[in-house]
Amino acid sequence: MHPKRVLVAALFLVALGITACSTGASSSKGESKVGETTTTSTTAPVDYRSALIARLSKEWNDPVLASAIVTPIDQATLDGWEAKVPMAQVATSPQLTYDVPASDKKPASIVAYAFGYVTDADGSLQPGPVNEAIAASLAAYVKTNPTPIYTQPELGIALAKLGVANVMVIQHEIGPDGKEIYQSTASFTDQLLKQMAVEGMSLGTTAIVGFADHEGRCVITATKAGIDGIRVAAIELPSTYDPQSVQPWTRDRKTYLTTDLAARFL
């Protein structure tokens, strides 16, 4: 081949090599050139459903369950929820807290919430295994940290069986028909505060104690009512459900969290 043609061909190949390096090898090292288009991957939620799944995956420590509960929710429901808790707030809103941060503070009082219950053959109220487990945790704590306990009848029975002292049970109210009125998390809290006001007593910093998945709702409810409520690290929160509970929504985790999540947006 003619020497000039060889030189031209060599220069052409060199030019091709430079072009390949500028668009390939250098960019693979994370470098960019003027005029190049770069892309950055992101895991940020792209819609409200994804944002909810991301938040609840952490709160419940179970991404599979979070997806199984949130994915089937219809869009109209999600739109209604978003009007109350905008997408920008989903990641941090206290309204969606389930995994409550624990505190090492020593409380002045304890407010303990029941979770489900069972009945005897004659229909009489009994605590059931979940409330018995909560009572056992309370008994273990107050044994070395004497603290007054304010609680519901289901837990009151279990605490009495364990011989725990300094317990005030807020009994069910009786309706016009002579029957007991269901005592919800909120109504129990209201009854307690009314009774404390009548007696001129103050709770002070309060350990809020409940079933593990119920703890978030208990703390939120107590805080909204004006109680200085905390989750105390030294008090263990039971997490095993009772499939025989009289209340269907307290029998398994998926059913309870599905029910509770919807109630958070009421």
Buried (B, 14 or more C-beta within 10 A) or exposed (E): EEEEEEEEEEEEEEEEEEEEEEEEEBBEEEEEEEEEEEEEEEEEBEEBBBBBBBBBBBBBEBEEBBBBBBEEBEEEEBEEBBEEBEBEBBBEBEBBBBBBEBBEBEBBBBBBBBBBBBEEEEEEBBBBBBBBBBBBBBBBBBEEBEBBBBBBBBBBBBBBEBEBEEBBBBEBEEEEEEEEEEBEBBBBBBBBBEBBEEEEEEBEBBBBBBBBBBBBBBBBBBBEBEBBBBBBEBBBBBEEBBEEBBBEBBBBBEBBBBEBBEEBBE
